[in-house]
């Protein structure tokens, strides 16, 4: 569970905006971490301004004016969004959303959960703080503004890859920009580019934990997706996945496919709803009522999530995966709707016939 979901109102704790972001001082020293008291030396032309607000510190804007281009660099945590939504409902908006003026409008830098929660609540406006940033600076600020809550390794990897591939920032410069050593940057870039896109798509969709995907990235491409499917099917814990990966990597390269299959086969299958004691003991009517209730709730959640943000916010590959699944879901829902209508008509017809016989 994320920090915002755990602490309720503290999800709106003011973001830490470091004064030393004004680019002067020393480069990152050896080692991964750089002291927060140490200044950053920015690459030429990359970070030549501070994160100070433009004109007024805060202003109210319509939700439709806020863009989420950089949301693809963050994970979507439904439970954390629910916690933020509850906090907004009880306490209102305590901290402004951090944004900057992009080419297409105001781009969110920090506050994606607040934006989505406000959208789910039907709020028309949010308070924002406009920061004097450009795109590269804004991406760096995403990590700096989340220094207390932290980003997952995979989120950091997406951020580094974006700076390197999309913005053309060199790895040593990325290290200085983020206050990290170049070896840290190299490891994050290796993670983002070494992990199969299908596995990353599962993480974006909430089907696989980011920490689990980071462990699976140690496997060769070609083994990662089957391993991810096996982990999901068996509900393996992080420690079980770590042992699994270690066992597979201990085998010669030519034996790893078989080793992975054998290792997964030795893991017990996860218990599904159909094998629970409740399912075994309930009557057919109770089972049908449970399924109807579950389907109604699931459809409501799915509709809310589809309306909350466009598929493109999950990234291109994840959007393709979701699109294919939605395309397959549409005829299923259509068939279910027709079956429900037929069942209701049949019940009504039977009721009329019974009344006539009486």
Secondary structure, DSSP 8 states (H G I E B T S, - for coil): --HHHHHGGGGG------GGGSS-S----SSS---TTS-----TTTS-S-S-BSSSS-EEEEGGGEE-GGGGGS---HHHHHHHHHHHHHH---S-EEEEEETTEEEEEE-HHHHHHHHHHT-SEEEEEEE---HHHHHHHHHHHTTTT---HHHHHHHHHIIIIIS---HHHHHHHHT--HHHHHHHHHHHHHS-HHHHHHHHTTSS-HHHHHHHTTS-TTTHHHHHHHHHHHT--HHHHHHHHHHHHTS-GGGHHHHHHHHHHTS-----GGGSHHHHHS-HHHHHHHHHHHHHHHHHHHHHHHHHS-GGGG-HHHHHHHHHHHHHHHHHHHHHHHHHHHHHHHHHHHHHHHHHH-
